[in-house]
C-alpha cells in the first residue's frame, strides 16, 4: 500500500498509520479482535459444552464476516449510496455465503461419519440435519442471487465492464461456478431430499440417499472453494466500472440505430420470449413434454422476431469502442488539440474540418466532413481507434506511432468542440430536450476566487455570456435580477473574448487558451454577444444572440427556462478513462 520496503514500513511507522488512521486499518483491527473472541468461544464450548459460548461465537463470527464489507471495494466506491444500498447488500451477501459454505463443509464431514457408522440412529440424525441444511441453503442461495445482482450493478455496472475487463470476466466465471453449485444443490433438493422425507422408516434406503447427498455436497463444496479463490483474486483488482473495458467482440448493440417502431417490436418480442421460456422450463420440470410442442415453436418465433427487430442495431465495434477519454473535455486540452489537428489532419480534412483539405481531391475516398452532426453518434472510443489505427483500408493513416495517447485524446476533444461550436449556432431560443451538443469545461477567477464551470453546474443550469466588447447594460440587467435567477438555480458567467474584457458585473477572468476555445461557440454575426443556457451536464439547451430575431432573453424567460432545464436528466459519468 505504501510502495516502500517492508523494513521501512515497520521502522517508519507506516503500519501504525494504516491500522489506526484509515478505515481499512480500523476495520481489520476490529476483525482481529473478533477472531480472538471466536477462538475463546470455541475453547469454552469445547471444554464446558456451554451453549451461551456457542451463541456468542455465532454472533462474533457473523460480525467478522459482515465487517469485511468495510474493507472491500464497496467501502471504497465514491459517488454511490453505499451506506443505503450497497453496504446492506454486501453484508447480506457475505453472511449468506458464509452460512452456505460454512455449513456445507461440516455437513460433508458429518455425512461421511454417518456412512461409516451406518447405525439407524446415525441415519435418523443425518436425515434431520440434511433437511435442516436444505432450508438454510435455499435461504442463502436466494439472498446470494439478489445481493449479487446489486453488487454487480455497483462494481461492474455495464456489459462492457463485464466482458471487457479482467474483473468482469472473473466475475462471470464466478457466476458460472455459482450456477453449477445451484445445479448440484437443485439435484439434492428435487430428487434426493424427497426420498429422505418419504422413506424415514427405511434406514437402509435413507443411507443410500445420504451417500448420494454426501457426494453431491462434496462437489458443491469443492466448487465453492474455487469460487472463494476467484473472490480472492477479484478483491485485489479494480472494479470493472472503474477499469477501461477492452471490447472483445467485432460488433456491439446500439438501440439508437433502431427505429422507434422497431424498438417497440423488440421490447414486446423480448417480453413474449421471456414468458415462453419460463413456461417451457416449468413444463419441462413437470415432465409434460406434449405441451412443449406449443411452447418451443413460440419460443423460436419470438426469438426470431427479436433478432429481426434488433438487427439494424448491430453495428461494427472496436477494442476501444467503450473507452473514455483520459483527457477531460475542457478548454486547456481542447486548445492543445488545435495545433495537433493543424499539423496532422488539416491537409485532408481541411482547416475547418469540412473534408476539403489540399489533398482531399487526390484521395480515392473523400475525407469525412468533421462538422456533421453524425460525429456525435460515434463513441469517443471509436474515434480514438480511428485516430490511432486509421480507417478506410489505409486511406486515413493511423497516428499511434506519432502521437501519444494523451495527444490523440486532445485532438479528438478539439474536433468535438469545433463541431459542437458549429452545431450550437443551429440551437434556437426554445429549450431543447433532445440531443444537445456539449460545452467545454473551463476554469475562471471571479472576485479573487477560483472556480470551474463543471463545479457551478453541480448546483443547476448556467447561462454563459460570450461577448467581444463588454455589454455593460445587459450585464447590469442580469446582475440586478440575480436574486431571481439564483432562486431558479441559474448562475451567470460572462466571458470576454476580445482584447479588453472590461469591469462590468458578472465578468470572470479566464486564460487566453480558454478565450480561444470558447470563441468556437460564437458567430461573427451574433451582434457582439451570444448567450448559451447549459443544463447540469454541460449541454447547450438554448441560444440567444444580440442580433437574433427575438434578441436576448428577458429575465422572466430565463427563470422559466432555467426551471425546465434543471429537470432535464443528466447522464451518469463514465468512471473509466485509462485507455492507452
N, C-alpha and C positions, 0 to 999 in steps of 0.2 A: 504493500500500500504506500509506503514512504519512498520506495525506489532506492533505498540505501542498504548496505550490507547488514547482515543480522547483528554483527558485533556493534555497529553504530546504533542500531535500533535499541539494543539492550542498554548500552552505556549512555546514549544520548537522551534517554527518557522518552523516546518516541512511543514505545509500547504503553507507557503510563498515560500519555496524552490520548492515544487512541482508545484505551479502555475506560478512561474517566471523563473525557471531554467530547466524545462522539456518541450519537445514538446507537451506532453499531456496537461500540465497545461496551456501553452500559447494558445493552441487551444481552451480550454474551456473558457479562458478569452475573446478571440475573439468572441466566441459563446454567451457569456453573454452580450457583447456589442451589438451584432446583435439582441438579444432579446429586448433590450431597444429600438433600432431603430424601430423594428417591432411594439412594443407597441405604440410608439409615432405616427407612421404612421396610426395605427388603430384609435387612438384618433382624429387625424387631419381629417382623411377621414370621420369619423362618424359625426364630427361637421360641416365640411365645404363642404363635398362631392367633395373635390379636387381630381381630377384623378391623379395628379402628386404624391400625397401621396400614392395612391394605387400602382403605378408602382414602387416607391422606396421601399414600403413594400414588393412587389413581389420579387424584386432583393435581398433584405435583407433576406427574407425567403429562397430563393434559395441558397444564400451563407451559411445560417445557416444549411440547410440540407447537402449541399456539404461538409462543414467543418468537419462533423462527420467522413469523410474518414481518417482524420489525428488523430483521437482519437480511432480508432478501430484496428482490427487485421492486416489489410493491412499495416498500417504505421509501425507496429512493426515487420513485416516479414523481415528476413535478407536473403541476397544472392538471391534475385529475382528482376527483373526490375520493382520495384514498381512504380517509377515515370513515366516510359514509357508506361506501360500496365495496371498494377493493379490499380494504382490511378485513371486514367480516367474511367476505368470500374466501380470502386467503386463509383465514383462521379455520373456517369450516372445512376447507379443502385439506388442510394439514391434519385436522382432527379425524376426518373420515379416512384418509389414507393411513394414518397411524392405527386407527381402530381395526381396519380391514386387514392390513398386512400384519399388524401386531398380534391379532388373534389367529391369523391363518397359520403361522408357523407353529405355535403351540398346539393347534388343532391337529396338524400333521403328526407331531411328535406323540400326542395323546392317542390318536388312532393307530399309530404304529404299535404302541404298547398294548392296545386292546387286541390287535391282530395276533400278537404273541400270547396274550393271556387266554383269549377265546372263551372265557367263562361267561355264562348268561348274565351275571351281574355287571361285568365289564361292558358287555354288549348293550345292556339297557342304559347304562350311564352314557356310553358313546352315542347312542341313538338320541338321547335327550340333548347332549352337548351339540351334536351336529344340527339338530333342528333349531336350537337357540342361535347358533352361529349363522344360520340361514337368515334369520331376522336381522341380525347385525350387518351381514353382508349386503342385503337388499337396501337397507338404510344408507350404508356407506357408499354404495355404488350410485344411488340416486343423488346423494349430496355431491359426490365427485363430479358427476356429469354437469350438474347445474353450476357449481362453483368453477369447474374447469372452463366452461364457456365464458364466464365473467372474467377470469384471469387471462384467458386468451385474448379477449377483447381489449383489455388494458395493455397487455405486454406485446401482443403481435398486431392486432387491430386491423389487418388487411390481408387480402390474398397474396399480394406481392411479398409482404413480410413473412408469410407462412412458407411459401415455396421458393423464395429468392434469398433467404438468409440461412446461415447455419443454425441459428437459434430456432427459426421456424421449422426447418427440416427435422431437427431433433425432436421438436415438439410434436410434429406429425408422426414420427416414429414412436414416440411415447404414446400417442393416442392409438396407434395401431396395436401396440402391445397391450394397452389397456382394453381394447376391444377383444383381443384374444383372451385376456383374463375373464372378461364378461362372458365370452362364448363358453369357456370351460365351466365357469360358475353356473351358467344357464343350463348346461347339461346336468349338473348336480341338482339344480332347482327343479327342472321339469321332469326328469326321469328317475333319479335315484332317491331323492327325498320322499316322493310319494310312496316308494316301496318301503321305506323305513316306517312311514306313518301307517301303512296298510298291513304290515306284517310284523307288528310288535310282538305277537305271540310265537313267532318262529325265529329263535335266536340264530339258527344256522343260516337261514336266508338273509337275516339282517347283517350277519357277519360278512357275507359275500358282498352285500351292498356297501358296507362300511369300507371294505378293501378298495372298492372302486372309487368311493368318495375320497379315500386317502390318496389314491393315485392321482386323481384329478386335482385335489388340493395341493399336492406336491408340485404338479405342473404349474398351477396357479401361483404358488409361492415363488417358484423359480423365475417365472416371467416377471413377477413383482420385484424381484431383486434387480432384474435388468432395467425395469422402469426407474428404480431408485438410482441406479448408476447413471442413467440418462439425465435424471433430475440434477444429479451432482454436477454433470458437465454443463447443463443449461444454467445452473446457478452462477457460474463464473463467466458467462457470455453476456454481452449487452443485449437487452431485449430486441426482438425483431422490429418493433415500432421505432426504435432509435438507431437502427442499422440500415445502411444503404442496401436495398434489395437488388440483386443482380438477376434479372428475369431469365429463367432457363428455357422458355418456350418461344417459338418463332411467331406466335400470334398472341393477341390479347382481346378481351371483350370491351367494347366501347358502346354503351347504350345510346350515346349521343348520335351515333350513326344510324340508329333505328328510328323509323318514323313513329310519331305518337300512336298511330293505329297499330303498328307492328308491336310496340311495347305493350299495348293493351292485350293483344292476342297472346303475346309471350307470357304475360302475367297470368292470364286465365288458363292457358295450357299448362303452366307450371303447377298451378293450384290443383287442376284436374289430375295431372300426372302424380302429384304427391298423394292425393286421396286414393287413386288407383293402386299406388304402391303399398300404402298402408293396408288397403283391402286385400291385396294379393298376399301380403305377409300373414295377415290374420287367417285367410283361407288356407294357406299352406300349413300354418300352425295347427289348425283344426283338422287337417288332412281331408278337406273337402275338395279333392282335386278336380272334380267335374265342374265346380264353379269357376275354376281358373280358366276355363275355355272362354269365359266372357271377360274376366279381369285382365288377362295377359294381352289380348288384342287391343283393348282400350289403353293399356299401359304403353304399348308400342305406338298406337295412334297419337296420343297426346305428347309422347316423347318426340315423334317426328314433327308434329306441328310446332313444338317449342323450338326445335332446331331450325326449321324453316324461318320462323319469325325472327330468330336471333342471328341468322346467317349474315345479314348486312352489317351487324355489329362486330363481326370477327375481322380484325384489322392486323396488319403486319406489326410485329414488335421487335425490339432490340434488347440486348442485355442491359442497356442503361435506361430503358423506357420509363422506369419508375424512380430514377434518380431525382434528387432535389439539389438545387444549386448550392454549392459551398460558399458562394459569394452573394450576399443579400442584394435584393433588388432595390438598391439605394444609390443616391446621386454620385458618391465618390467612385463606386465600382462601375457605374454606367459611363462616367467620364473617362475612366481608364480603358473602357472598351472602344471608345470612339477612334483613337489612333490605330488600334489593332484592326478595326474594320477598314479604315482607310488604306492601311498597308497590305492587307491580305484579301479583302473581299470586294472593294470598290471597282477593281479592274473588270470584274464580271457583272456584279450586281448593280454597279453604278453608285455614284456619290450619295444619291437619295434612296438607294435600295430598290429601285423600280425595275431592275433587271436590264438596264440599258448602259452597262459599262462599255469601255472601249473594245473589249474582246467578245462582247455578247454576240455580235453578228457572226463571228468566226467559229462558234461552238455548235456541235451537232444538235444540242438541246439548249433552248433558250434558258438562261438563268431565271430562277424564281423571282417573282416580284415580292420583296420582303415587306411591303407596306399593305398587303392584302389582309383582310380580317381573318382568313383561314390560318394565319400564322399562330394565333392563339388557340386554334383547335388542336395543335400538336402539343404533346407533353414536352416540357423543357428537357427531359432526359433523352427524348428522340432528337431534339435539336442538338444536344450535346454529342450524340452519336454521329450525326451527320458532319458536324464541325470537326470531330475527331477523326473519323474514318472515311468521310466523303460519301457521295451517292451518285446515282445515275451512271453506274458502271465506270466510275472514274472521271466522268466529265467534271464533277466537282471534286477537287482533291481533299484529302484529309489533312488536318493540321496537328495531329497528335505529336509528331516529331518536331514541330516548330514552335508550338505554343504550350505553355504549362496548363494543367487543369484549371488553375485559377484564372489564367488569361482567357481560356476558352469560355469560362462562365461569364467573365466580364464582357466579352464580345457578344455573347447571347443576350446579356442584360441590356447592352446598348441597342441591339436590333429590336428587342421587345419594347424598350422605352420609346424609340423613334416611331415605331409603328403605333404604339399607344398614343403618342402625341398627335399623329396624323388622324387616327380614328376618333380621338376626343373632340376634334373640331366638327365631327358629324353629330355629336351629342347635343340634343336640344335643351330647352329651358324646362321641359317637363321631366319629372323624376322618372327614370327608367329602372324597372325592377328585373329586367332581363340581363343577359351577359353584359358586363361593363369592363372597360379597359383599366388596368392598374396604374396608379400614380406612384412615382418613386418616393421612397422614404428619404428624408434629409434631416440634417442637424441644423439648429439655429440658436441664436442668442437673443434673448429678449429681457430687457431690464436687468442685465447683468447675470442672468441665469441661463444655463444651457438646457436645451430640450430637443426632442426629436418629434417628427410628425407621427411616427408609429406610437409613441408614448401618449400623445394627445388623443389619438384615435381610440385608445382604450376606454375613454370616457364618453365617446359619442362621435357623431359626424363632425367634419371640419370643413370650413369654407376657406379655400386657398385663393388669395387675390394676387394675380400676377400683373405687373404694370411696368411700363417703360419710364414714365415720369410720375412722380407721386400724385395720385388723385386725392388731394387733401380733403375736398368736400365730401367725397364718398367715404373715406376712412373715418372722418369725423362723425358722419351719419351712423356708421356701423358701431363706432365707439359709444355713441350716445344711447344706442339701443342694446348695448352689450348685456345688460341685466336680463332683458327679454330673451336674447339669444342663448345666454347661459342657462336660463330656466328650461329651454328646449334642448339642452345638452349640446349646443352648437358653439364651437370655438372658431375664431377667425385668425388666420395667419396671412399677413401681407408681405410679399417678397418683391423687391425691386430688381428688375433685370437689366436696368441701364447703368450708366456710369455713376449716377447720383441717385441715392435711394431716398433722401430727404428725412425729415424728422416727424412726419405725421404719425398719429396714433396707429397701433397695431402692426407697425412695420417691424420686421425682425432682421437681424444681421445674419448673412449666410456667406459661405466661402464662394470664391469665383467659380469653382467647378460645379457648385450647386446651381448657380445662375445659368451656366451653360446648359445644364441638363433640363432645368425647368423651362428654359426657352423653347424646348421642343413642344411644349403644350400651349404655346401662344401662336397667334397668327398676326401677320403684318397688317391684316385688315380688321383687327378687333377694336379699332378706335382707341388703342393705347391701354386697354385694360381687359383682362379675362378673369372671370371668377368661376371656380370649379367647386362643386359640393361633393365631398368624398364620404362614402359610407365607412363603417368601422373596420372594414377590410382594406381600405385604401383605394377603392374603386370609384371611378368618376361616374356619378349618378345624374348630374345636371351641369349645364354650362351656360353662362351668360357673358355677353361681351358688351362693351360700351356702344359699339356700332350695330348691335343686333336689332332685329325688328322690335322687340319689346324693351330693349335696353337692359339695364341691370335690375335684378330683383329687388322689390321693396321689402322692408323688414317683416311685414306680415307674411309675405310669401316665403321668406327664408325660414321663419318659425314653423309654419305648417309643413314645409318640405323637410325640415330637419326632423320633425316628429315622425314623418313617414320613412325617411331614410334610416332612422335609428332602428326601426322594426325589421329592416332587411337582414336576414340571417347572414352570418359570416362563416365562410368555410373554415374548417379546422386546420390548424397549422400542420405542416409536414415536418415531423421531428427528425427525419433523415437528413442527410446532407454531407456525405463523406465520400462522394464519388471521386475517383481519380483516373 
